[in-house]
C-alpha cells in the first residue's frame, strides 16, 4: 500500500487514490460506502456540513460526495474493474492519510496508488 506523500506547501492538499482489487459487491453497496465517507471524515477530524450525496449508477457503480468544512471527499466505484477512485481535498494542516486509511482498512484493496498535491 502506497502512502500519500505531502507535496510542497500550499493552502490545501489534494489526495487522489485508486484502490484496486476491491470485491464488486462491496463497490455496489451505496449504504456501506456512505458510512465509509462519514467514518473517513471523522477519522481526519472534519466537520460534516451536510448529508452525503450518493447516486447508484447505471453501470452498477456508486458516485458520492461528502462536503466538509472547507473541503470534500468524493468517490466513484467501478465494480466490473474492482476499482474505487477516491478524491480528498482539505486544508494543508489536516492529515488526509487518516481518511485514506479508513478506506484501506475497511475495503482491504489489493493495491492502493495515491498521490498528494499542494493546491492554492
Secondary structure, DSSP 4 states (H G I P E B T S, - for coil): -PPPPP-S--SEEEEEEEEES--HHHHT-HHHHHHHHHHHHHHTTPPB-SPPEEEE-TTS-EEEEEEETTEEEEEEEEGGGTEEEEEEEEETTS-HHHHHHHHHHHH--SEEEEEEEEE-
